Amino acid sequence: MENFQVQVNMSVQVYTLLAGMSNAHLVEFPEGMILVDAGSPGSYGAILRKMRSLGRSDLLYIFITHAHFDHYGNAKILRQKTGAKVAI
C-alpha cells in the first residue's frame, strides 16, 4: 500500500459577535467571508462594523443554523447590503 499525504494551508479567523440576543460568527477566509447566524433583528450594525474594521466587504454566504428570529433576524438586510447568499 502506498502512503498518501495531503497538505492544506488554510488561513481562517473566526470572530464571535454579540448580535442582539444571540451571537453571530463571522468567519474570515482569504477568498471571502461567511457569517454563521445573523443575529436578532436590528443588530446588523455590529456585523458590518466588524467587517469594516477588518477592511472587508466580501461577505459571500450567510448560514442560518435554525429558524429562531435571533438567528435569522438580520439575514435579509445583510443580504441586501452585501449581496451574500443565504443558506438555511
KEGUTOR-531907 format. One record per residue (C-alpha): x, y, z; residue number from 1. Coordinates in nm, 3 decimals, always signed. Example, Ala and Ser with C-alpha at 12.3 -4.5 7.8 and 13.67 -1.06 7.14 Angstrom:
<rs>
<r east="+1.230" north="-0.450" up="+0.780" resi="1"/>
<r east="+1.367" north="-0.106" up="+0.714" resi="2"/>
</rs>
This chain:
<rs>
<r east="+0.000" north="+0.000" up="+0.000" resi="1"/>
<r east="+0.132" north="+0.343" up="-0.094" resi="2"/>
<r east="+0.146" north="+0.628" up="+0.157" resi="3"/>
<r east="-0.072" north="+0.926" up="+0.077" resi="4"/>
<r east="-0.017" north="+1.273" up="+0.219" resi="5"/>
<r east="-0.221" north="+1.589" up="+0.172" resi="6"/>
<r east="-0.109" north="+1.927" up="+0.297" resi="7"/>
<r east="-0.365" north="+2.201" up="+0.336" resi="8"/>
<r east="-0.263" north="+2.557" up="+0.410" resi="9"/>
<r east="-0.573" north="+2.741" up="+0.519" resi="10"/>
<r east="-0.584" north="+3.072" up="+0.695" resi="11"/>
<r east="-0.910" north="+3.108" up="+0.885" resi="12"/>
<r east="-1.009" north="+3.354" up="+1.156" resi="13"/>
<r east="-1.339" north="+3.334" up="+1.346" resi="14"/>
<r east="-1.491" north="+3.637" up="+1.518" resi="15"/>
<r east="-1.783" north="+3.585" up="+1.758" resi="16"/>
<r east="-2.000" north="+3.895" up="+1.784" resi="17"/>
<r east="-2.289" north="+3.981" up="+2.012" resi="18"/>
<r east="-2.579" north="+4.046" up="+1.775" resi="19"/>
<r east="-2.880" north="+4.127" up="+1.988" resi="20"/>
<r east="-2.997" north="+3.828" up="+2.190" resi="21"/>
<r east="-2.754" north="+3.581" up="+2.030" resi="22"/>
<r east="-2.412" north="+3.551" up="+1.877" resi="23"/>
<r east="-2.312" north="+3.577" up="+1.514" resi="24"/>
<r east="-1.992" north="+3.413" up="+1.394" resi="25"/>
<r east="-1.803" north="+3.591" up="+1.120" resi="26"/>
<r east="-1.553" north="+3.358" up="+0.952" resi="27"/>
<r east="-1.271" north="+3.516" up="+0.754" resi="28"/>
<r east="-1.104" north="+3.329" up="+0.469" resi="29"/>
<r east="-0.859" north="+3.483" up="+0.223" resi="30"/>
<r east="-1.121" north="+3.431" up="-0.053" resi="31"/>
<r east="-1.410" north="+3.595" up="+0.133" resi="32"/>
<r east="-1.618" north="+3.588" up="+0.449" resi="33"/>
<r east="-1.910" north="+3.382" up="+0.570" resi="34"/>
<r east="-2.149" north="+3.451" up="+0.854" resi="35"/>
<r east="-2.295" north="+3.177" up="+1.073" resi="36"/>
<r east="-2.624" north="+3.310" up="+1.212" resi="37"/>
<r east="-2.725" north="+3.669" up="+1.152" resi="38"/>
<r east="-2.839" north="+3.779" up="+1.498" resi="39"/>
<r east="-3.153" north="+3.948" up="+1.626" resi="40"/>
<r east="-3.338" north="+4.200" up="+1.408" resi="41"/>
<r east="-3.179" north="+4.544" up="+1.414" resi="42"/>
<r east="-2.835" north="+4.434" up="+1.533" resi="43"/>
<r east="-2.674" north="+4.404" up="+1.188" resi="44"/>
<r east="-2.460" north="+4.714" up="+1.251" resi="45"/>
<r east="-2.223" north="+4.516" up="+1.476" resi="46"/>
<r east="-2.155" north="+4.274" up="+1.191" resi="47"/>
<r east="-2.099" north="+4.545" up="+0.931" resi="48"/>
<r east="-1.874" north="+4.742" up="+1.170" resi="49"/>
<r east="-1.657" north="+4.436" up="+1.232" resi="50"/>
<r east="-1.626" north="+4.375" up="+0.858" resi="51"/>
<r east="-1.527" north="+4.740" up="+0.802" resi="52"/>
<r east="-1.269" north="+4.721" up="+1.084" resi="53"/>
<r east="-1.113" north="+4.424" up="+0.905" resi="54"/>
<r east="-1.115" north="+4.609" up="+0.574" resi="55"/>
<r east="-1.353" north="+4.352" up="+0.427" resi="56"/>
<r east="-1.668" north="+4.394" up="+0.223" resi="57"/>
<r east="-1.681" north="+4.046" up="+0.070" resi="58"/>
<r east="-1.946" north="+3.859" up="+0.268" resi="59"/>
<r east="-2.021" north="+3.560" up="+0.046" resi="60"/>
<r east="-2.265" north="+3.348" up="+0.246" resi="61"/>
<r east="-2.494" north="+3.373" up="+0.548" resi="62"/>
<r east="-2.562" north="+3.035" up="+0.706" resi="63"/>
<r east="-2.865" north="+3.014" up="+0.935" resi="64"/>
<r east="-2.843" north="+2.726" up="+1.182" resi="65"/>
<r east="-3.214" north="+2.718" up="+1.269" resi="66"/>
<r east="-3.534" north="+2.918" up="+1.234" resi="67"/>
<r east="-3.537" north="+3.129" up="+1.550" resi="68"/>
<r east="-3.564" north="+3.504" up="+1.498" resi="69"/>
<r east="-3.246" north="+3.572" up="+1.696" resi="70"/>
<r east="-3.053" north="+3.359" up="+1.444" resi="71"/>
<r east="-3.203" north="+3.481" up="+1.116" resi="72"/>
<r east="-3.328" north="+3.830" up="+1.210" resi="73"/>
<r east="-3.069" north="+4.027" up="+1.010" resi="74"/>
<r east="-3.032" north="+3.788" up="+0.717" resi="75"/>
<r east="-3.248" north="+3.988" up="+0.476" resi="76"/>
<r east="-3.088" north="+4.327" up="+0.538" resi="77"/>
<r east="-2.736" north="+4.182" up="+0.535" resi="78"/>
<r east="-2.814" north="+4.009" up="+0.205" resi="79"/>
<r east="-2.942" north="+4.339" up="+0.066" resi="80"/>
<r east="-2.638" north="+4.534" up="+0.187" resi="81"/>
<r east="-2.369" north="+4.280" up="+0.090" resi="82"/>
<r east="-2.513" north="+4.060" up="-0.184" resi="83"/>
<r east="-2.436" north="+3.749" up="+0.024" resi="84"/>
<r east="-2.631" north="+3.432" up="-0.045" resi="85"/>
<r east="-2.841" north="+3.292" up="+0.241" resi="86"/>
<r east="-2.842" north="+2.920" up="+0.324" resi="87"/>
<r east="-3.062" north="+2.751" up="+0.582" resi="88"/>
</rs>
